[in-house]
Amino acid sequence: MARQGGRRTSRGSGGTHRYPRSARVGETLREIIAEELVKIGDERLEFVTVTRIDVDDELNRAHVYYDSLSGPESDELIVEALGEHRVRIQGSIGRQIRAKKTPILHFAPDDVIRAAERIDEILRADRDGVAED
């Protein structure tokens, strides 16, 4: 706490942040992982996009959500490939961020994105069906 004009003010280290540390770390991880996926060159990961990352408050675990142009039928292969490259990806994260530890990565398809796409398809089909009548 610092005194300013006779009253106490709290001062964060490095300035104020508008969102939690876990969210900032998640965004940094998303950028690093996306970059690393391009470098890996595994054909199973060619059409994979990292959509979001949820990092727990202690920065122990990070759930990495992805979507793929290959669709849900390729999820098993994608998760397998990401698992095989997890150590390399975590190593890259460790080299690029300043943290005492790096979160353990867990990979899963982004069901939120897929649900939104499905809703969009239904609405489009309904709109097109109404237009034909």
Helices and strands as residue ranges (DSSP letters): E 2-4, E 7-9, H 21-40, G 43-45, E 48-55, E 61-68, G 72-74, H 75-96, E 104-109, H 111-132
